[in-house]
Amino acid sequence: MLKKIREFISEKGQGVVEYALILGFVAILAVSLIGGSGLVKAVQDNIDNVVKVLKAAGLPTE
């Protein structure tokens, strides 16, 4: 019974990761298409802030 529960949780987590990767790809594509607007700088600033928080928490950033 526990084995089946672990498999279900593992598969569900994998699906979430796949959706996150797809969402990230679409976001990068959208930003590259928008290009010249201020949106690129805003997105880059947000990514930089996330990286700073991860580093401050001692988590890997790569």
Phi and psi restraints in degrees (range 20) as a CNS / XPLOR table:
assign (resid 1 and name C) (resid 2 and name N)
       (resid 2 and name CA) (resid 2 and name C) 1.0 -63.2 20.0 2
assign (resid 2 and name N) (resid 2 and name CA)
       (resid 2 and name C) (resid 3 and name N) 1.0 -34.4 20.0 2
assign (resid 2 and name C) (resid 3 and name N)
       (resid 3 and name CA) (resid 3 and name C) 1.0 -63.1 20.0 2
assign (resid 3 and name N) (resid 3 and name CA)
       (resid 3 and name C) (resid 4 and name N) 1.0 -42.7 20.0 2
assign (resid 3 and name C) (resid 4 and name N)
       (resid 4 and name CA) (resid 4 and name C) 1.0 -65.5 20.0 2
assign (resid 4 and name N) (resid 4 and name CA)
       (resid 4 and name C) (resid 5 and name N) 1.0 -38.5 20.0 2
assign (resid 4 and name C) (resid 5 and name N)
       (resid 5 and name CA) (resid 5 and name C) 1.0 -64.6 20.0 2
assign (resid 5 and name N) (resid 5 and name CA)
       (resid 5 and name C) (resid 6 and name N) 1.0 -44.0 20.0 2
assign (resid 5 and name C) (resid 6 and name N)
       (resid 6 and name CA) (resid 6 and name C) 1.0 -62.0 20.0 2
assign (resid 6 and name N) (resid 6 and name CA)
       (resid 6 and name C) (resid 7 and name N) 1.0 -42.0 20.0 2
assign (resid 6 and name C) (resid 7 and name N)
       (resid 7 and name CA) (resid 7 and name C) 1.0 -62.9 20.0 2
assign (resid 7 and name N) (resid 7 and name CA)
       (resid 7 and name C) (resid 8 and name N) 1.0 -42.2 20.0 2
assign (resid 7 and name C) (resid 8 and name N)
       (resid 8 and name CA) (resid 8 and name C) 1.0 -62.9 20.0 2
assign (resid 8 and name N) (resid 8 and name CA)
       (resid 8 and name C) (resid 9 and name N) 1.0 -46.3 20.0 2
assign (resid 8 and name C) (resid 9 and name N)
       (resid 9 and name CA) (resid 9 and name C) 1.0 -63.4 20.0 2
assign (resid 9 and name N) (resid 9 and name CA)
       (resid 9 and name C) (resid 10 and name N) 1.0 -41.9 20.0 2
assign (resid 9 and name C) (resid 10 and name N)
       (resid 10 and name CA) (resid 10 and name C) 1.0 -62.8 20.0 2
assign (resid 10 and name N) (resid 10 and name CA)
       (resid 10 and name C) (resid 11 and name N) 1.0 -44.6 20.0 2
assign (resid 10 and name C) (resid 11 and name N)
       (resid 11 and name CA) (resid 11 and name C) 1.0 -67.0 20.0 2
assign (resid 11 and name N) (resid 11 and name CA)
       (resid 11 and name C) (resid 12 and name N) 1.0 -39.0 20.0 2
assign (resid 11 and name C) (resid 12 and name N)
       (resid 12 and name CA) (resid 12 and name C) 1.0 -64.6 20.0 2
assign (resid 12 and name N) (resid 12 and name CA)
       (resid 12 and name C) (resid 13 and name N) 1.0 -42.8 20.0 2
assign (resid 12 and name C) (resid 13 and name N)
       (resid 13 and name CA) (resid 13 and name C) 1.0 -63.1 20.0 2
assign (resid 13 and name N) (resid 13 and name CA)
       (resid 13 and name C) (resid 14 and name N) 1.0 -36.7 20.0 2
assign (resid 13 and name C) (resid 14 and name N)
       (resid 14 and name CA) (resid 14 and name C) 1.0 -64.5 20.0 2
assign (resid 14 and name N) (resid 14 and name CA)
       (resid 14 and name C) (resid 15 and name N) 1.0 -40.6 20.0 2
assign (resid 14 and name C) (resid 15 and name N)
       (resid 15 and name CA) (resid 15 and name C) 1.0 -61.8 20.0 2
assign (resid 15 and name N) (resid 15 and name CA)
       (resid 15 and name C) (resid 16 and name N) 1.0 -40.6 20.0 2
assign (resid 15 and name C) (resid 16 and name N)
       (resid 16 and name CA) (resid 16 and name C) 1.0 -63.6 20.0 2
assign (resid 16 and name N) (resid 16 and name CA)
       (resid 16 and name C) (resid 17 and name N) 1.0 -42.3 20.0 2
assign (resid 16 and name C) (resid 17 and name N)
       (resid 17 and name CA) (resid 17 and name C) 1.0 -63.7 20.0 2
assign (resid 17 and name N) (resid 17 and name CA)
       (resid 17 and name C) (resid 18 and name N) 1.0 -42.0 20.0 2
assign (resid 17 and name C) (resid 18 and name N)
       (resid 18 and name CA) (resid 18 and name C) 1.0 -62.7 20.0 2
assign (resid 18 and name N) (resid 18 and name CA)
       (resid 18 and name C) (resid 19 and name N) 1.0 -44.1 20.0 2
assign (resid 18 and name C) (resid 19 and name N)
       (resid 19 and name CA) (resid 19 and name C) 1.0 -63.4 20.0 2
assign (resid 19 and name N) (resid 19 and name CA)
       (resid 19 and name C) (resid 20 and name N) 1.0 -38.9 20.0 2
assign (resid 19 and name C) (resid 20 and name N)
       (resid 20 and name CA) (resid 20 and name C) 1.0 -64.1 20.0 2
assign (resid 20 and name N) (resid 20 and name CA)
       (resid 20 and name C) (resid 21 and name N) 1.0 -40.7 20.0 2
assign (resid 20 and name C) (resid 21 and name N)
       (resid 21 and name CA) (resid 21 and name C) 1.0 -64.8 20.0 2
assign (resid 21 and name N) (resid 21 and name CA)
       (resid 21 and name C) (resid 22 and name N) 1.0 -41.8 20.0 2
assign (resid 21 and name C) (resid 22 and name N)
       (resid 22 and name CA) (resid 22 and name C) 1.0 -63.5 20.0 2
assign (resid 22 and name N) (resid 22 and name CA)
       (resid 22 and name C) (resid 23 and name N) 1.0 -45.0 20.0 2
assign (resid 22 and name C) (resid 23 and name N)
       (resid 23 and name CA) (resid 23 and name C) 1.0 -60.7 20.0 2
assign (resid 23 and name N) (resid 23 and name CA)
       (resid 23 and name C) (resid 24 and name N) 1.0 -41.8 20.0 2
assign (resid 23 and name C) (resid 24 and name N)
       (resid 24 and name CA) (resid 24 and name C) 1.0 -61.9 20.0 2
assign (resid 24 and name N) (resid 24 and name CA)
       (resid 24 and name C) (resid 25 and name N) 1.0 -42.6 20.0 2
assign (resid 24 and name C) (resid 25 and name N)
       (resid 25 and name CA) (resid 25 and name C) 1.0 -62.4 20.0 2
assign (resid 25 and name N) (resid 25 and name CA)
       (resid 25 and name C) (resid 26 and name N) 1.0 -45.5 20.0 2
assign (resid 25 and name C) (resid 26 and name N)
       (resid 26 and name CA) (resid 26 and name C) 1.0 -63.1 20.0 2
assign (resid 26 and name N) (resid 26 and name CA)
       (resid 26 and name C) (resid 27 and name N) 1.0 -39.9 20.0 2
assign (resid 26 and name C) (resid 27 and name N)
       (resid 27 and name CA) (resid 27 and name C) 1.0 -64.1 20.0 2
assign (resid 27 and name N) (resid 27 and name CA)
       (resid 27 and name C) (resid 28 and name N) 1.0 -43.3 20.0 2
assign (resid 27 and name C) (resid 28 and name N)
       (resid 28 and name CA) (resid 28 and name C) 1.0 -64.2 20.0 2
assign (resid 28 and name N) (resid 28 and name CA)
       (resid 28 and name C) (resid 29 and name N) 1.0 -41.3 20.0 2
assign (resid 28 and name C) (resid 29 and name N)
       (resid 29 and name CA) (resid 29 and name C) 1.0 -62.4 20.0 2
assign (resid 29 and name N) (resid 29 and name CA)
       (resid 29 and name C) (resid 30 and name N) 1.0 -44.3 20.0 2
assign (resid 29 and name C) (resid 30 and name N)
       (resid 30 and name CA) (resid 30 and name C) 1.0 -63.1 20.0 2
assign (resid 30 and name N) (resid 30 and name CA)
       (resid 30 and name C) (resid 31 and name N) 1.0 -42.2 20.0 2
assign (resid 30 and name C) (resid 31 and name N)
       (resid 31 and name CA) (resid 31 and name C) 1.0 -65.2 20.0 2
assign (resid 31 and name N) (resid 31 and name CA)
       (resid 31 and name C) (resid 32 and name N) 1.0 -39.7 20.0 2
assign (resid 31 and name C) (resid 32 and name N)
       (resid 32 and name CA) (resid 32 and name C) 1.0 -68.6 20.0 2
assign (resid 32 and name N) (resid 32 and name CA)
       (resid 32 and name C) (resid 33 and name N) 1.0 -30.7 20.0 2
assign (resid 32 and name C) (resid 33 and name N)
       (resid 33 and name CA) (resid 33 and name C) 1.0 -74.3 20.0 2
assign (resid 33 and name N) (resid 33 and name CA)
       (resid 33 and name C) (resid 34 and name N) 1.0 -34.6 20.0 2
assign (resid 33 and name C) (resid 34 and name N)
       (resid 34 and name CA) (resid 34 and name C) 1.0 -73.1 20.0 2
assign (resid 34 and name N) (resid 34 and name CA)
       (resid 34 and name C) (resid 35 and name N) 1.0 -39.6 20.0 2
assign (resid 34 and name C) (resid 35 and name N)
       (resid 35 and name CA) (resid 35 and name C) 1.0 54.2 20.0 2
assign (resid 35 and name N) (resid 35 and name CA)
       (resid 35 and name C) (resid 36 and name N) 1.0 -86.2 20.0 2
assign (resid 35 and name C) (resid 36 and name N)
       (resid 36 and name CA) (resid 36 and name C) 1.0 -75.5 20.0 2
assign (resid 36 and name N) (resid 36 and name CA)
       (resid 36 and name C) (resid 37 and name N) 1.0 -8.3 20.0 2
assign (resid 36 and name C) (resid 37 and name N)
       (resid 37 and name CA) (resid 37 and name C) 1.0 -81.2 20.0 2
assign (resid 37 and name N) (resid 37 and name CA)
       (resid 37 and name C) (resid 38 and name N) 1.0 172.5 20.0 2
assign (resid 37 and name C) (resid 38 and name N)
       (resid 38 and name CA) (resid 38 and name C) 1.0 -71.2 20.0 2
assign (resid 38 and name N) (resid 38 and name CA)
       (resid 38 and name C) (resid 39 and name N) 1.0 -7.9 20.0 2
assign (resid 38 and name C) (resid 39 and name N)
       (resid 39 and name CA) (resid 39 and name C) 1.0 -63.5 20.0 2
assign (resid 39 and name N) (resid 39 and name CA)
       (resid 39 and name C) (resid 40 and name N) 1.0 -35.5 20.0 2
assign (resid 39 and name C) (resid 40 and name N)
       (resid 40 and name CA) (resid 40 and name C) 1.0 -61.1 20.0 2
assign (resid 40 and name N) (resid 40 and name CA)
       (resid 40 and name C) (resid 41 and name N) 1.0 -45.5 20.0 2
assign (resid 40 and name C) (resid 41 and name N)
       (resid 41 and name CA) (resid 41 and name C) 1.0 -65.2 20.0 2
assign (resid 41 and name N) (resid 41 and name CA)
       (resid 41 and name C) (resid 42 and name N) 1.0 -39.6 20.0 2
assign (resid 41 and name C) (resid 42 and name N)
       (resid 42 and name CA) (resid 42 and name C) 1.0 -63.7 20.0 2
assign (resid 42 and name N) (resid 42 and name CA)
       (resid 42 and name C) (resid 43 and name N) 1.0 -43.3 20.0 2
assign (resid 42 and name C) (resid 43 and name N)
       (resid 43 and name CA) (resid 43 and name C) 1.0 -65.7 20.0 2
assign (resid 43 and name N) (resid 43 and name CA)
       (resid 43 and name C) (resid 44 and name N) 1.0 -43.4 20.0 2
assign (resid 43 and name C) (resid 44 and name N)
       (resid 44 and name CA) (resid 44 and name C) 1.0 -62.6 20.0 2
assign (resid 44 and name N) (resid 44 and name CA)
       (resid 44 and name C) (resid 45 and name N) 1.0 -40.2 20.0 2
assign (resid 44 and name C) (resid 45 and name N)
       (resid 45 and name CA) (resid 45 and name C) 1.0 -62.5 20.0 2
assign (resid 45 and name N) (resid 45 and name CA)
       (resid 45 and name C) (resid 46 and name N) 1.0 -41.6 20.0 2
assign (resid 45 and name C) (resid 46 and name N)
       (resid 46 and name CA) (resid 46 and name C) 1.0 -65.1 20.0 2
assign (resid 46 and name N) (resid 46 and name CA)
       (resid 46 and name C) (resid 47 and name N) 1.0 -41.6 20.0 2
assign (resid 46 and name C) (resid 47 and name N)
       (resid 47 and name CA) (resid 47 and name C) 1.0 -63.2 20.0 2
assign (resid 47 and name N) (resid 47 and name CA)
       (resid 47 and name C) (resid 48 and name N) 1.0 -42.3 20.0 2
assign (resid 47 and name C) (resid 48 and name N)
       (resid 48 and name CA) (resid 48 and name C) 1.0 -60.9 20.0 2
assign (resid 48 and name N) (resid 48 and name CA)
       (resid 48 and name C) (resid 49 and name N) 1.0 -39.9 20.0 2
assign (resid 48 and name C) (resid 49 and name N)
       (resid 49 and name CA) (resid 49 and name C) 1.0 -64.8 20.0 2
assign (resid 49 and name N) (resid 49 and name CA)
       (resid 49 and name C) (resid 50 and name N) 1.0 -41.1 20.0 2
assign (resid 49 and name C) (resid 50 and name N)
       (resid 50 and name CA) (resid 50 and name C) 1.0 -63.1 20.0 2
assign (resid 50 and name N) (resid 50 and name CA)
       (resid 50 and name C) (resid 51 and name N) 1.0 -42.9 20.0 2
assign (resid 50 and name C) (resid 51 and name N)
       (resid 51 and name CA) (resid 51 and name C) 1.0 -62.3 20.0 2
assign (resid 51 and name N) (resid 51 and name CA)
       (resid 51 and name C) (resid 52 and name N) 1.0 -41.2 20.0 2
assign (resid 51 and name C) (resid 52 and name N)
       (resid 52 and name CA) (resid 52 and name C) 1.0 -62.0 20.0 2
assign (resid 52 and name N) (resid 52 and name CA)
       (resid 52 and name C) (resid 53 and name N) 1.0 -42.3 20.0 2
assign (resid 52 and name C) (resid 53 and name N)
       (resid 53 and name CA) (resid 53 and name C) 1.0 -65.3 20.0 2
assign (resid 53 and name N) (resid 53 and name CA)
       (resid 53 and name C) (resid 54 and name N) 1.0 -42.4 20.0 2
assign (resid 53 and name C) (resid 54 and name N)
       (resid 54 and name CA) (resid 54 and name C) 1.0 -62.8 20.0 2
assign (resid 54 and name N) (resid 54 and name CA)
       (resid 54 and name C) (resid 55 and name N) 1.0 -42.1 20.0 2
assign (resid 54 and name C) (resid 55 and name N)
       (resid 55 and name CA) (resid 55 and name C) 1.0 -65.1 20.0 2
assign (resid 55 and name N) (resid 55 and name CA)
       (resid 55 and name C) (resid 56 and name N) 1.0 -40.7 20.0 2
assign (resid 55 and name C) (resid 56 and name N)
       (resid 56 and name CA) (resid 56 and name C) 1.0 -64.3 20.0 2
assign (resid 56 and name N) (resid 56 and name CA)
       (resid 56 and name C) (resid 57 and name N) 1.0 -31.5 20.0 2
assign (resid 56 and name C) (resid 57 and name N)
       (resid 57 and name CA) (resid 57 and name C) 1.0 -82.6 20.0 2
assign (resid 57 and name N) (resid 57 and name CA)
       (resid 57 and name C) (resid 58 and name N) 1.0 -6.5 20.0 2
assign (resid 57 and name C) (resid 58 and name N)
       (resid 58 and name CA) (resid 58 and name C) 1.0 81.1 20.0 2
assign (resid 58 and name N) (resid 58 and name CA)
       (resid 58 and name C) (resid 59 and name N) 1.0 19.0 20.0 2
assign (resid 58 and name C) (resid 59 and name N)
       (resid 59 and name CA) (resid 59 and name C) 1.0 -94.9 20.0 2
assign (resid 59 and name N) (resid 59 and name CA)
       (resid 59 and name C) (resid 60 and name N) 1.0 152.5 20.0 2
assign (resid 59 and name C) (resid 60 and name N)
       (resid 60 and name CA) (resid 60 and name C) 1.0 -68.5 20.0 2
assign (resid 60 and name N) (resid 60 and name CA)
       (resid 60 and name C) (resid 61 and name N) 1.0 143.2 20.0 2
assign (resid 60 and name C) (resid 61 and name N)
       (resid 61 and name CA) (resid 61 and name C) 1.0 -108.7 20.0 2
assign (resid 61 and name N) (resid 61 and name CA)
       (resid 61 and name C) (resid 62 and name N) 1.0 -0.7 20.0 2
